[in-house]
Amino acid sequence: MSDREGSTRRVRSVPAQNGRGRIRTGRAATQIHATLHDEIVRMQLKPLDMLNEKQLGQRFGVSRTPVREALLRLADEGLVEIYPQSGTFVSRIPRRALYEAILIRKALEATTVSLAIASMTDDRLRELDANQQALVEAANSGAIPHFHQIDSSFHQLIADIAGYPGIWAVIAQVKVQIDRYRFITLPQQGRLALVIAEHAAIIEGMRHRDDGAAVLAMSHHIGRLTEELADIKDLDPALFLDA
C-alpha cells in the first residue's frame, strides 16, 4: 500500500467517525431534552430550579455537550433561561404567553371538533367513549399524570377523527405552558370531575352530530382556563412571570 493510498483511506475514515459521534450526541441530547421537558411540564422541576450541566451529565452518563444541546432546545421552547456565568434555571410560567396559548388553542380546537363531526362514525364514537371511561378510572385512582395523558389523547383523537392530525401537532407545541399550569391546578379539589363533565358534554354533542353544541362545549372547556387566570394570584406567585 502506498503512502498516498493509506493517507486517502485515513481521511475517508474521519468523517464517518465524527458522523457517528454527532449521531450519538444528537440522540443523547434528544433523550435528555425529552426527560427534562417532561419533568418541567409535570412540575417535578419547578420554576427557578437550577439545572447544573455537570450534575446532569453525571445523571445521564454523558459529557456536557449533549446536555448543553438539550438545554438550548429547552430555552428555545421557553422552559429554561440560560444566564452566562450564572447558570441555567427553569423558567417561570409567563402569564401573557399562557393567556395567548389558551386563545390559540381554543380557536384551533373549536374548528377541529366541528370538522370531526362531519367525519364521525360509530367506531370513532366508541373510541371517544372508551377514552372517557379511561379518564374516569384515572380520576378515581388519583393518578394526575395518567389523567393528563388521557385528557391530551382525547383532544388528539378528535383531531385524528377530523382528518387533520397536523392540527394537534401545532396545538401540542402551543400548549406547553398550559400543561405546566394544569399540573398546578388539576390536583385541586373538584378539578378532575369538572374536566370529565366537560369532556362528556363534548362527546354528547358529537354523538348527536350537533355541531353547535359540540363547538360550544369545546370552547367552554378550553376557554374556562382564561377565567381561571383571574385566580392565578391565589397560587404561588413565585411560579409565574408578569409578562
N, C-alpha and C positions, 0 to 999 in steps of 0.2 A: 504494500500500500504506500503510495507517495504521500509526502507531507501535505500536498495540496488536497488530496482526497480526504486525508484524516482531518484536516482543518475544516473542509466543507461539511463533513459529517458532524463535527462538533458544533459548528454554527447552527446546523439544522436542528440539533437536539435542544438547544437553549430555549427557543420559543415554546416548544412543546412542554418542557418542564415548567416554564413560567406560566404557561396557559393553565396547566393543571393546578398550579399554586393559586392562581386567581380564581379558578373554579371552586377550590376548597375554601378559600377565603370568602368568596361570594356566598357559598352555601352556609357557612358558619354565620356570616352576617345576617342572612335571611332568617336562620333559626333563632339567633339572639334577638333580632328585631321582633319576630313573631311572639316570642316568650315575654319580652318586656312590654310590648304593645298590649298583650292580654292582661298582664299584671297591672298596668297603668289604668286600663279601661275598667277593670274589676275593682279598682281602688285598693288593691293589695300594695301597690306603690302609690303613696298619696302625694298630693301637691306639696312641693318644696322638699321632698325627699331627695337626698343627694345620690347620684349614680357614679360610683368610682370606677374608672376604667380598669385599674389594676385588679380590684376585687371582682369585677365582672369577668375579667379574663380568667381569674382563678376559678370562679364558679363554673364557667363553661369550658374550661380547659383549653383556652385559645390565647393567641397573642393579642396585643391591644389593637391591631389593625382591623380585624372584623368587628371588634367591639365598637371602635370609633365609627366604622361604616354604619353599624346598626343605630348608633346614637344620632348620627347625621340624618338618617331616614326619619327617626322619631321627631327630630327637630323640624324637619320639613312638614311633618303632619301636625305640628303644634303641640306635641305631647311632652317635649322636654325643651329646656332652654340651656344653651351652652355659653358659659362665660369664660373666656380665656383667662388663665391664671387663677380662676376661682373654682371652676368645676361645672358639672352638668347636674341640673336639678329638674325634677318633674314639674311640668308647668301647672299653674293654677287653671281652673276652668274659666275661660273668658265669657262673661255674661252676654256681651254683644254677639259674639260668634255663636253662642248657644242659641240665642233667640233667632238669629239668621238661619241656622241649620234647621230649626223647627219649622220655620216658614217654608223653606225649600222642600223639606220632606213632606209637609202637609200637601203642597201643590202636586208633587210627583205621585204620592200615594193615592190621592183622590182621583187622579187621572187613571192610575193603574187599576184600581178596583172597578172603575167604570168599564175599562177595556176587558177586564176579566169576566164580567157578567156576559158580555157578548160571546165569550168562548166557553162558558160554563157547561160542564157535563155532569152527570150523576156520579161518575167515578171521581172527578175532581172535587165534587162536593163532599164525598166520603173522606177524601184526604183532609179537607178542612175540618170535618167533624173529628177525625182521628187526632189531628193536631190539637183541637180544643180539649179533647179528653186528656191528652198528654199534659197539657198546660194545667189542667185542674189537679192532676196527680202530682205534678211538680210543686204546685202551691201547697197541697196537703202535706207534702214531705218537708216543706220549708227550704227546699234547695234553690236558693236565689240564682246562682249561675246557670243551673239547668233550666229554670223558669225563663230566664232571659234568653237563653239559646233557643228554646221552643218558641218564644214570642217572636224572635227575629225570623225563625224559619216560617212562621205563619205569613209574615209580610213578603218573604221571598217566594213562598208558594203562590201567593196572589199574583206577583209579577210573572211567575212562570206560567200560570193559567192564562194570563193576559197575552202571553206570547212575546213578552218583551223582558227577558231576564236581565238584559243590559241595564234596564232602569234600576233594578235592585243593586247592581254593581255601583251605580252612581250614588244611590242612597247610602250604601254601606260606607262610602268614602265621606259622605256629608255628616253621617250620624255619630261620628266618633265621640265628639264632646257630649252629645245627647246620651250616649251609652254610659259615659262616666257619671253624668248627673243621675241617671236612673239607678245606677248601683248604689247611690246615696239614698235615694228616695224609696226604692222598692221594699226595703225591709220595714218601712213604716207601716203601722197598723192600717189594714184595710186596702193597701195599695194593690196587692195581688188580686184580691176579689174584684177590685174596680177594673183592672185590665181584663180579667176573664169576662166580666159583664160586657165590656166594650167590644171585645172580640166576638162575643155571642151575637151582638147587635149587627155587626158587620156580616157575619155568616148568614144571619136570617135575611138580611137584605139581598144577599147573593142567592140564597136558596129560592127566594120568590122572584128572582130576576128583576128586583125593584132597584133600578139604577139610582133613583133619587135617595132612597132610604140607605143604600149601601154607601154612597158617597158622603151623605150627611153623617153617618155613623163613623166612617173613617176620618172625616175632617174633625169631628168632635174628639175622637180618640187621640189623634196627633196634636190637634190644637189645644187640648187641655193642658199640655205641657207648658204652653205660654202663660196660661193662667197661674200655674204653679210657680212660675218665676217670680211672681209678686211676693211669694212667701219665702223667697230664697234667703232673705235677710235673717230668717229664723234658723237657718242652717249654719254650720261652722263658717264664718266669714273668711277664714284663712284659706279655704279651699277654692275661693273664687276671685277673679280679677275683674275690677270695674272698668272694662274696656271692650 
